[in-house]
Amino acid sequence: MMKRTNTQHIGEVLREFFSRPYIAAKLAEGHLPDVWREALGERVASVTTELRLENHVLYARLSSSVIRQEIFYRREEVAAELNRRLGLRLVNVLIVK
């Protein structure tokens, strides 16, 4: 018979697993389209044709030149807001195309 030592609740194990930096970043990356919509609104989300994150650089392709220009001028503020809503520093640079 095996004696159990160091038992943990499954919730604690899962919380510990999902708090690891790599796992937390991948989960946040999956939430990025929703956070983009929440932070910038329906109009911006409706003209966003692509969101791609590579090495902490977020590439956003927009079909509206007017909105693209507005986001371009606010790119640092937008990146900071996305990071705030995600709860970690995932986006260092925002490139708008």
N, CA, C and O atoms as CSV, one atom per row, in Angstrom:
chain,resi,resn,atom,element,x,y,z
A,1,MET,N,N,0.842,-1.173,0.000
A,1,MET,CA,C,0.000,0.000,0.000
A,1,MET,C,C,0.889,1.240,0.000
A,1,MET,O,O,1.872,1.325,0.737
A,2,MET,N,N,0.515,2.197,-0.848
A,2,MET,CA,C,1.285,3.415,-0.973
A,2,MET,C,C,0.673,4.521,-0.116
A,2,MET,O,O,-0.537,4.746,-0.142
A,3,LYS,N,N,1.508,5.191,0.626
A,3,LYS,CA,C,1.028,6.286,1.458
A,3,LYS,C,C,1.151,7.597,0.691
A,3,LYS,O,O,2.180,7.881,0.078
A,4,ARG,N,N,0.086,8.387,0.736
A,4,ARG,CA,C,0.093,9.670,0.034
A,4,ARG,C,C,0.805,10.722,0.872
A,4,ARG,O,O,0.564,10.863,2.071
A,5,THR,N,N,1.682,11.449,0.208
A,5,THR,CA,C,2.351,12.567,0.853
A,5,THR,C,C,2.225,13.777,-0.060
A,5,THR,O,O,2.149,13.651,-1.282
A,6,ASN,N,N,2.205,14.932,0.551
A,6,ASN,CA,C,2.141,16.179,-0.209
A,6,ASN,C,C,0.939,16.214,-1.164
A,6,ASN,O,O,1.102,16.483,-2.354
A,7,THR,N,N,-0.241,15.948,-0.657
A,7,THR,CA,C,-1.434,16.015,-1.498
A,7,THR,C,C,-1.836,17.470,-1.712
A,7,THR,O,O,-1.640,18.321,-0.844
A,8,GLN,N,N,-2.400,17.733,-2.881
A,8,GLN,CA,C,-2.850,19.081,-3.233
A,8,GLN,C,C,-4.224,18.980,-3.875
A,8,GLN,O,O,-4.569,17.970,-4.488
A,9,HIS,N,N,-4.991,20.031,-3.724
A,9,HIS,CA,C,-6.275,20.112,-4.411
A,9,HIS,C,C,-6.026,20.339,-5.897
A,9,HIS,O,O,-5.048,20.983,-6.277
A,10,ILE,N,N,-6.902,19.816,-6.725
A,10,ILE,CA,C,-6.736,19.966,-8.169
A,10,ILE,C,C,-6.754,21.439,-8.581
A,10,ILE,O,O,-6.052,21.824,-9.516
A,11,GLY,N,N,-7.546,22.264,-7.895
A,11,GLY,CA,C,-7.583,23.701,-8.189
A,11,GLY,C,C,-6.234,24.360,-7.980
A,11,GLY,O,O,-5.826,25.210,-8.771
A,12,GLU,N,N,-5.537,23.973,-6.917
A,12,GLU,CA,C,-4.214,24.531,-6.641
A,12,GLU,C,C,-3.215,24.115,-7.714
A,12,GLU,O,O,-2.397,24.919,-8.161
A,13,VAL,N,N,-3.289,22.864,-8.119
A,13,VAL,CA,C,-2.374,22.357,-9.150
A,13,VAL,C,C,-2.610,23.095,-10.467
A,13,VAL,O,O,-1.659,23.506,-11.131
A,14,LEU,N,N,-3.880,23.260,-10.845
A,14,LEU,CA,C,-4.200,23.959,-12.090
A,14,LEU,C,C,-3.788,25.428,-12.032
A,14,LEU,O,O,-3.245,25.960,-13.000
A,15,ARG,N,N,-4.044,26.082,-10.903
A,15,ARG,CA,C,-3.664,27.492,-10.741
A,15,ARG,C,C,-2.146,27.642,-10.890
A,15,ARG,O,O,-1.672,28.567,-11.550
A,16,GLU,N,N,-1.403,26.748,-10.285
A,16,GLU,CA,C,0.056,26.792,-10.380
A,16,GLU,C,C,0.511,26.564,-11.820
A,16,GLU,O,O,1.414,27.246,-12.305
A,17,PHE,N,N,-0.113,25.610,-12.497
A,17,PHE,CA,C,0.255,25.300,-13.880
A,17,PHE,C,C,-0.007,26.497,-14.794
A,17,PHE,O,O,0.862,26.875,-15.580
A,18,PHE,N,N,-1.194,27.094,-14.697
A,18,PHE,CA,C,-1.562,28.189,-15.588
A,18,PHE,C,C,-0.875,29.503,-15.242
A,18,PHE,O,O,-0.928,30.446,-16.031
A,19,SER,N,N,-0.238,29.586,-14.091
A,19,SER,CA,C,0.477,30.810,-13.735
A,19,SER,C,C,1.926,30.796,-14.228
A,19,SER,O,O,2.629,31.796,-14.083
A,20,ARG,N,N,2.379,29.694,-14.801
A,20,ARG,CA,C,3.734,29.648,-15.363
A,20,ARG,C,C,3.811,30.639,-16.517
A,20,ARG,O,O,2.880,30.730,-17.316
A,21,PRO,N,N,4.909,31.380,-16.613
A,21,PRO,CA,C,5.000,32.464,-17.604
A,21,PRO,C,C,4.664,32.041,-19.040
A,21,PRO,O,O,3.908,32.742,-19.714
A,22,TYR,N,N,5.194,30.939,-19.516
A,22,TYR,CA,C,4.950,30.523,-20.897
A,22,TYR,C,C,3.482,30.182,-21.109
A,22,TYR,O,O,2.884,30.587,-22.106
A,23,ILE,N,N,2.907,29.443,-20.181
A,23,ILE,CA,C,1.501,29.037,-20.292
A,23,ILE,C,C,0.595,30.266,-20.199
A,23,ILE,O,O,-0.352,30.401,-20.973
A,24,ALA,N,N,0.887,31.158,-19.252
A,24,ALA,CA,C,0.079,32.367,-19.087
A,24,ALA,C,C,0.130,33.230,-20.348
A,24,ALA,O,O,-0.886,33.800,-20.748
A,25,ALA,N,N,1.302,33.330,-20.977
A,25,ALA,CA,C,1.440,34.122,-22.198
A,25,ALA,C,C,0.649,33.503,-23.345
A,25,ALA,O,O,0.010,34.223,-24.111
A,26,LYS,N,N,0.682,32.194,-23.470
A,26,LYS,CA,C,-0.066,31.525,-24.536
A,26,LYS,C,C,-1.573,31.670,-24.326
A,26,LYS,O,O,-2.314,31.856,-25.292
A,27,LEU,N,N,-2.026,31.588,-23.098
A,27,LEU,CA,C,-3.447,31.798,-22.810
A,27,LEU,C,C,-3.856,33.233,-23.133
A,27,LEU,O,O,-4.907,33.465,-23.730
A,28,ALA,N,N,-3.033,34.180,-22.741
A,28,ALA,CA,C,-3.330,35.594,-23.013
A,28,ALA,C,C,-3.350,35.847,-24.517
A,28,ALA,O,O,-4.173,36.623,-25.005
A,29,GLU,N,N,-2.459,35.204,-25.245
A,29,GLU,CA,C,-2.422,35.355,-26.698
A,29,GLU,C,C,-3.737,34.880,-27.326
A,29,GLU,O,O,-4.216,35.469,-28.295
A,30,GLY,N,N,-4.303,33.835,-26.780
A,30,GLY,CA,C,-5.583,33.334,-27.264
A,30,GLY,C,C,-6.722,34.302,-27.003
A,30,GLY,O,O,-7.709,34.310,-27.739
A,31,HIS,N,N,-6.598,35.120,-25.963
A,31,HIS,CA,C,-7.630,36.102,-25.615
A,31,HIS,C,C,-7.439,37.435,-26.342
A,31,HIS,O,O,-8.280,38.328,-26.240
A,32,LEU,N,N,-6.344,37.564,-27.067
A,32,LEU,CA,C,-6.014,38.839,-27.700
A,32,LEU,C,C,-7.114,39.395,-28.615
A,32,LEU,O,O,-7.405,40.587,-28.518
A,33,PRO,N,N,-7.739,38.611,-29.493
A,33,PRO,CA,C,-8.814,39.179,-30.333
A,33,PRO,C,C,-9.986,39.733,-29.512
A,33,PRO,O,O,-10.541,40.778,-29.853
A,34,ASP,N,N,-10.359,39.048,-28.449
A,34,ASP,CA,C,-11.449,39.532,-27.590
A,34,ASP,C,C,-11.050,40.817,-26.868
A,34,ASP,O,O,-11.848,41.748,-26.758
A,35,VAL,N,N,-9.821,40.862,-26.382
A,35,VAL,CA,C,-9.333,42.045,-25.668
A,35,VAL,C,C,-9.203,43.226,-26.636
A,35,VAL,O,O,-9.484,44.366,-26.266
A,36,TRP,N,N,-8.778,42.953,-27.868
A,36,TRP,CA,C,-8.693,43.992,-28.904
A,36,TRP,C,C,-10.074,44.616,-29.107
A,36,TRP,O,O,-10.208,45.839,-29.158
A,37,ARG,N,N,-11.097,43.768,-29.222
A,37,ARG,CA,C,-12.477,44.229,-29.418
A,37,ARG,C,C,-12.951,45.052,-28.209
A,37,ARG,O,O,-13.564,46.107,-28.373
A,38,GLU,N,N,-12.664,44.562,-27.001
A,38,GLU,CA,C,-13.079,45.264,-25.783
A,38,GLU,C,C,-12.386,46.615,-25.648
A,38,GLU,O,O,-13.019,47.610,-25.297
A,39,ALA,N,N,-11.086,46.648,-25.927
A,39,ALA,CA,C,-10.298,47.865,-25.717
A,39,ALA,C,C,-10.574,48.925,-26.781
A,39,ALA,O,O,-10.589,50.117,-26.472
A,40,LEU,N,N,-10.792,48.507,-28.027
A,40,LEU,CA,C,-10.897,49.468,-29.125
A,40,LEU,C,C,-12.302,49.620,-29.686
A,40,LEU,O,O,-12.561,50.539,-30.464
A,41,GLY,N,N,-13.204,48.740,-29.305
A,41,GLY,CA,C,-14.589,48.879,-29.727
A,41,GLY,C,C,-14.948,48.074,-30.963
A,41,GLY,O,O,-14.088,47.529,-31.655
A,42,GLU,N,N,-16.242,48.020,-31.211
A,42,GLU,CA,C,-16.780,47.215,-32.318
A,42,GLU,C,C,-16.355,47.739,-33.689
A,42,GLU,O,O,-16.070,46.954,-34.593
A,43,ARG,N,N,-16.312,49.057,-33.844
A,43,ARG,CA,C,-15.968,49.638,-35.152
A,43,ARG,C,C,-14.561,49.242,-35.571
A,43,ARG,O,O,-14.347,48.810,-36.704
A,44,VAL,N,N,-13.605,49.385,-34.667
A,44,VAL,CA,C,-12.218,49.011,-34.979
A,44,VAL,C,C,-12.131,47.508,-35.203
A,44,VAL,O,O,-11.459,47.059,-36.132
A,45,ALA,N,N,-12.794,46.735,-34.374
A,45,ALA,CA,C,-12.760,45.279,-34.524
A,45,ALA,C,C,-13.352,44.853,-35.868
A,45,ALA,O,O,-12.888,43.885,-36.471
A,46,SER,N,N,-14.371,45.567,-36.337
A,46,SER,CA,C,-15.016,45.187,-37.597
A,46,SER,C,C,-14.131,45.452,-38.816
A,46,SER,O,O,-14.308,44.810,-39.851
A,47,VAL,N,N,-13.187,46.380,-38.713
A,47,VAL,CA,C,-12.283,46.649,-39.839
A,47,VAL,C,C,-10.919,45.981,-39.653
A,47,VAL,O,O,-10.030,46.142,-40.490
A,48,THR,N,N,-10.753,45.240,-38.569
A,48,THR,CA,C,-9.511,44.511,-38.327
A,48,THR,C,C,-9.580,43.187,-39.081
A,48,THR,O,O,-10.441,42.349,-38.815
A,49,THR,N,N,-8.662,43.015,-40.023
A,49,THR,CA,C,-8.673,41.796,-40.836
A,49,THR,C,C,-7.661,40.764,-40.343
A,49,THR,O,O,-7.771,39.581,-40.665
A,50,GLU,N,N,-6.669,41.212,-39.556
A,50,GLU,CA,C,-5.664,40.271,-39.055
A,50,GLU,C,C,-5.028,40.812,-37.780
A,50,GLU,O,O,-4.698,41.994,-37.686
A,51,LEU,N,N,-4.864,39.937,-36.812
A,51,LEU,CA,C,-4.082,40.214,-35.601
A,51,LEU,C,C,-3.099,39.069,-35.466
A,51,LEU,O,O,-3.499,37.906,-35.404
A,52,ARG,N,N,-1.815,39.390,-35.420
A,52,ARG,CA,C,-0.803,38.349,-35.326
A,52,ARG,C,C,0.269,38.805,-34.341
A,52,ARG,O,O,0.757,39.932,-34.425
A,53,LEU,N,N,0.627,37.939,-33.420
A,53,LEU,CA,C,1.636,38.261,-32.413
A,53,LEU,C,C,2.867,37.400,-32.654
A,53,LEU,O,O,2.784,36.172,-32.680
A,54,GLU,N,N,4.003,38.055,-32.830
A,54,GLU,CA,C,5.275,37.358,-33.007
A,54,GLU,C,C,6.341,38.055,-32.178
A,54,GLU,O,O,6.619,39.236,-32.388
A,55,ASN,N,N,6.930,37.345,-31.251
A,55,ASN,CA,C,8.015,37.892,-30.419
A,55,ASN,C,C,7.640,39.215,-29.763
A,55,ASN,O,O,8.416,40.170,-29.793
A,56,HIS,N,N,6.467,39.268,-29.179
A,56,HIS,CA,C,5.958,40.440,-28.477
A,56,HIS,C,C,5.684,41.628,-29.394
A,56,HIS,O,O,5.545,42.757,-28.922
A,57,VAL,N,N,5.605,41.383,-30.693
A,57,VAL,CA,C,5.234,42.419,-31.661
A,57,VAL,C,C,3.858,42.038,-32.192
A,57,VAL,O,O,3.678,40.959,-32.756
A,58,LEU,N,N,2.888,42.933,-32.009
A,58,LEU,CA,C,1.536,42.690,-32.488
A,58,LEU,C,C,1.360,43.391,-33.832
A,58,LEU,O,O,1.513,44.608,-33.941
A,59,TYR,N,N,1.035,42.598,-34.849
A,59,TYR,CA,C,0.767,43.123,-36.178
A,59,TYR,C,C,-0.743,43.178,-36.348
A,59,TYR,O,O,-1.423,42.158,-36.230
A,60,ALA,N,N,-1.266,44.356,-36.625
A,60,ALA,CA,C,-2.702,44.533,-36.819
A,60,ALA,C,C,-2.930,45.071,-38.224
A,60,ALA,O,O,-2.417,46.129,-38.587
A,61,ARG,N,N,-3.703,44.333,-39.007
A,61,ARG,CA,C,-4.050,44.776,-40.359
A,61,ARG,C,C,-5.484,45.299,-40.337
A,61,ARG,O,O,-6.408,44.598,-39.925
A,62,LEU,N,N,-5.653,46.543,-40.788
A,62,LEU,CA,C,-6.961,47.191,-40.781
A,62,LEU,C,C,-7.353,47.585,-42.203
A,62,LEU,O,O,-6.514,48.044,-42.979
A,63,SER,N,N,-8.617,47.407,-42.538
A,63,SER,CA,C,-9.079,47.724,-43.891
A,63,SER,C,C,-9.486,49.182,-44.050
A,63,SER,O,O,-9.716,49.629,-45.174
A,64,SER,N,N,-9.582,49.931,-42.966
A,64,SER,CA,C,-9.955,51.350,-43.028
A,64,SER,C,C,-8.707,52.208,-42.824
A,64,SER,O,O,-8.052,52.128,-41.785
A,65,SER,N,N,-8.387,53.026,-43.820
A,65,SER,CA,C,-7.191,53.865,-43.720
A,65,SER,C,C,-7.329,54.933,-42.634
A,65,SER,O,O,-6.344,55.299,-41.993
A,66,VAL,N,N,-8.542,55.428,-42.429
A,66,VAL,CA,C,-8.771,56.455,-41.405
A,66,VAL,C,C,-8.526,55.875,-40.010
A,66,VAL,O,O,-7.812,56.467,-39.200
A,67,ILE,N,N,-9.118,54.720,-39.740
A,67,ILE,CA,C,-8.940,54.085,-38.430
A,67,ILE,C,C,-7.498,53.611,-38.267
A,67,ILE,O,O,-6.938,53.697,-37.175
A,68,ARG,N,N,-6.895,53.111,-39.345
A,68,ARG,CA,C,-5.498,52.680,-39.298
A,68,ARG,C,C,-4.607,53.829,-38.853
A,68,ARG,O,O,-3.723,53.646,-38.017
A,69,GLN,N,N,-4.837,55.018,-39.411
A,69,GLN,CA,C,-4.035,56.188,-39.059
A,69,GLN,C,C,-4.247,56.579,-37.596
A,69,GLN,O,O,-3.291,56.921,-36.899
A,70,GLU,N,N,-5.482,56.528,-37.135
A,70,GLU,CA,C,-5.787,56.871,-35.744
A,70,GLU,C,C,-5.092,55.906,-34.778
A,70,GLU,O,O,-4.494,56.329,-33.788
A,71,ILE,N,N,-5.178,54.607,-35.079
A,71,ILE,CA,C,-4.521,53.600,-34.229
A,71,ILE,C,C,-3.006,53.774,-34.295
A,71,ILE,O,O,-2.324,53.593,-33.286
A,72,PHE,N,N,-2.473,54.118,-35.454
A,72,PHE,CA,C,-1.035,54.333,-35.605
A,72,PHE,C,C,-0.550,55.415,-34.644
A,72,PHE,O,O,0.476,55.247,-33.986
A,73,TYR,N,N,-1.273,56.505,-34.563
A,73,TYR,CA,C,-0.867,57.607,-33.687
A,73,TYR,C,C,-1.013,57.260,-32.208
A,73,TYR,O,O,-0.331,57.840,-31.363
A,74,ARG,N,N,-1.893,56.322,-31.897
A,74,ARG,CA,C,-2.130,55.923,-30.498
A,74,ARG,C,C,-1.519,54.558,-30.182
A,74,ARG,O,O,-1.894,53.949,-29.179
A,75,ARG,N,N,-0.599,54.060,-30.991
A,75,ARG,CA,C,-0.129,52.673,-30.871
A,75,ARG,C,C,0.493,52.341,-29.507
A,75,ARG,O,O,0.292,51.239,-28.996
A,76,GLU,N,N,1.236,53.268,-28.918
A,76,GLU,CA,C,1.831,52.991,-27.604
A,76,GLU,C,C,0.753,52.901,-26.532
A,76,GLU,O,O,0.794,52.031,-25.663
A,77,GLU,N,N,-0.204,53.805,-26.606
A,77,GLU,CA,C,-1.322,53.805,-25.665
A,77,GLU,C,C,-2.162,52.522,-25.827
A,77,GLU,O,O,-2.586,51.928,-24.835
A,78,VAL,N,N,-2.394,52.108,-27.059
A,78,VAL,CA,C,-3.171,50.890,-27.329
A,78,VAL,C,C,-2.440,49.667,-26.793
A,78,VAL,O,O,-3.053,48.811,-26.155
A,79,ALA,N,N,-1.134,49.573,-27.045
A,79,ALA,CA,C,-0.340,48.439,-26.547
A,79,ALA,C,C,-0.388,48.379,-25.023
A,79,ALA,O,O,-0.524,47.298,-24.451
A,80,ALA,N,N,-0.277,49.526,-24.362
A,80,ALA,CA,C,-0.325,49.569,-22.897
A,80,ALA,C,C,-1.693,49.119,-22.388
A,80,ALA,O,O,-1.783,48.399,-21.393
A,81,GLU,N,N,-2.758,49.544,-23.072
A,81,GLU,CA,C,-4.110,49.153,-22.662
A,81,GLU,C,C,-4.344,47.652,-22.859
A,81,GLU,O,O,-4.965,47.003,-22.017
A,82,LEU,N,N,-3.853,47.111,-23.954
A,82,LEU,CA,C,-3.983,45.662,-24.185
A,82,LEU,C,C,-3.259,44.882,-23.091
A,82,LEU,O,O,-3.797,43.916,-22.549
A,83,ASN,N,N,-2.042,45.304,-22.771
A,83,ASN,CA,C,-1.279,44.639,-21.712
A,83,ASN,C,C,-1.992,44.738,-20.367
A,83,ASN,O,O,-2.022,43.775,-19.601
A,84,ARG,N,N,-2.564,45.903,-20.085
A,84,ARG,CA,C,-3.279,46.086,-18.824
A,84,ARG,C,C,-4.464,45.137,-18.746
A,84,ARG,O,O,-4.687,44.496,-17.719
A,85,ARG,N,N,-5.215,45.050,-19.822
A,85,ARG,CA,C,-6.385,44.171,-19.824
A,85,ARG,C,C,-6.012,42.692,-19.800
A,85,ARG,O,O,-6.748,41.877,-19.244
A,86,LEU,N,N,-4.879,42.340,-20.398
A,86,LEU,CA,C,-4.429,40.949,-20.393
A,86,LEU,C,C,-3.805,40.567,-19.053
A,86,LEU,O,O,-3.763,39.389,-18.699
A,87,GLY,N,N,-3.324,41.553,-18.314
A,87,GLY,CA,C,-2.728,41.285,-17.018
A,87,GLY,C,C,-1.267,40.903,-17.066
A,87,GLY,O,O,-0.709,40.462,-16.061
A,88,LEU,N,N,-0.638,41.064,-18.216
A,88,LEU,CA,C,0.798,40.834,-18.342
A,88,LEU,C,C,1.331,41.568,-19.554
A,88,LEU,O,O,0.568,41.991,-20.422
A,89,ARG,N,N,2.637,41.716,-19.608
A,89,ARG,CA,C,3.257,42.458,-20.719
A,89,ARG,C,C,3.467,41.503,-21.887
A,89,ARG,O,O,4.494,40.830,-21.978
A,90,LEU,N,N,2.498,41.456,-22.763
A,90,LEU,CA,C,2.538,40.562,-23.911
A,90,LEU,C,C,2.913,41.311,-25.179
A,90,LEU,O,O,3.594,40.759,-26.043
A,91,VAL,N,N,2.474,42.568,-25.305
A,91,VAL,CA,C,2.693,43.366,-26.499
A,91,VAL,C,C,3.697,44.474,-26.180
A,91,VAL,O,O,3.409,45.377,-25.394
A,92,ASN,N,N,4.875,44.396,-26.795
A,92,ASN,CA,C,5.878,45.459,-26.616
A,92,ASN,C,C,5.749,46.515,-27.697
A,92,ASN,O,O,5.956,47.702,-27.445
A,93,VAL,N,N,5.404,46.076,-28.913
A,93,VAL,CA,C,5.319,46.967,-30.056
A,93,VAL,C,C,4.042,46.644,-30.833
A,93,VAL,O,O,3.694,45.475,-30.998
A,94,LEU,N,N,3.354,47.663,-31.303
A,94,LEU,CA,C,2.177,47.493,-32.143
A,94,LEU,C,C,2.490,48.059,-33.516
A,94,LEU,O,O,2.817,49.238,-33.653
A,95,ILE,N,N,2.390,47.214,-34.527
A,95,ILE,CA,C,2.599,47.646,-35.906
A,95,ILE,C,C,1.278,47.566,-36.628
A,95,ILE,O,O,0.650,46.508,-36.681
A,96,VAL,N,N,0.854,48.695,-37.190
A,96,VAL,CA,C,-0.446,48.772,-37.857
A,96,VAL,C,C,-0.213,48.827,-39.359
A,96,VAL,O,O,0.555,49.650,-39.856
A,97,LYS,N,N,-0.888,47.937,-40.068
A,97,LYS,CA,C,-0.744,47.884,-41.541
A,97,LYS,C,C,-2.072,48.129,-42.193
A,97,LYS,O,O,-2.168,48.127,-43.420
